[in-house]
C-alpha cells in the first residue's frame, strides 16, 4: 500500500520557486531518505507534505486521501508526525511535560513515557528538568520522543544528526532504527552514510526536482551520481 504520494508538486516561498514538479512515493513500512545539497528543497518537501508550505500546484496524498490544502493540524491528525530540524520543543516545560503534550490520549501517557524512556534512557534522568536547559543532543532526543509517542503512521524526520556529538548521533541512529522497524519513516539527512544505513530507498533532489533514486544498500558515496550532486 502506498502510504505517501507527492505528485508534481510546485511550492514557492514568495516569488521563489523551490519545488519544481517534485514526485516521490513511500510505501507502508518503508524508510525513505531524501538527500541533496543544502537549499535544494529537502526541508520544503517535508513542509509541503505537512501543508505548512502548501503547494501552488500538484497533490499530496496520504493513505490514498488527498490532503492538499488541509490545515497542518488536520494533516497531523491523520497520522503524520514531524521532528523538525530546529526541534521546536517547549523549552520552559519539563521533559515529561513535553512528552505528555505530544501524547494524543491522556490515558496513554504512562505508556508514552515508558516508550520515550525506553528509547532514550538518558531522558528519564532529566524528566523533571526544563527542556531548554538540556544539551542540544538531549533536546534532539526529546524532539524524536515527541514524534514517537504521537501514535503516527508516518514520521518525517529532518536533519536529526545536525550539530550533535558522535556519541549522541549513535544514540539517535539506534532510536531511529527502532522507530523504522515499527513506523513508516521519511528522513532528511546530510550525513550520507547514516541516511543510507537507516533507510530502504532514497530520492536525490536538486533544484526542487528528483534527479535520482534507488535502493539505499546499492549505492555508495563514490557513485558518479552521488558525487555529482552531493559533493561541495
Secondary structure, 3 states (H helix, E strand, C coil): CEEEEEEEEEEEECCEEEEEEEEEEEECCCEEEEECCCCCCHHHHHHHHCCCCCCCEEEEEECCEECCCCCHHHHHHCCEEEECCCCCCCCCCEHHHHHHHHCCCHHHHHHHHHHHHHHCHHHHHCCCCEHHHCCHHHHHHHHHHHHHCCCCCEEEEECCCCCCCHHHHHHHHHHHHHHHCCCEEEEECCCHHHHHHHCCEEEEEECCEEEEEEEHHHCCCCCHHHHHHHCC
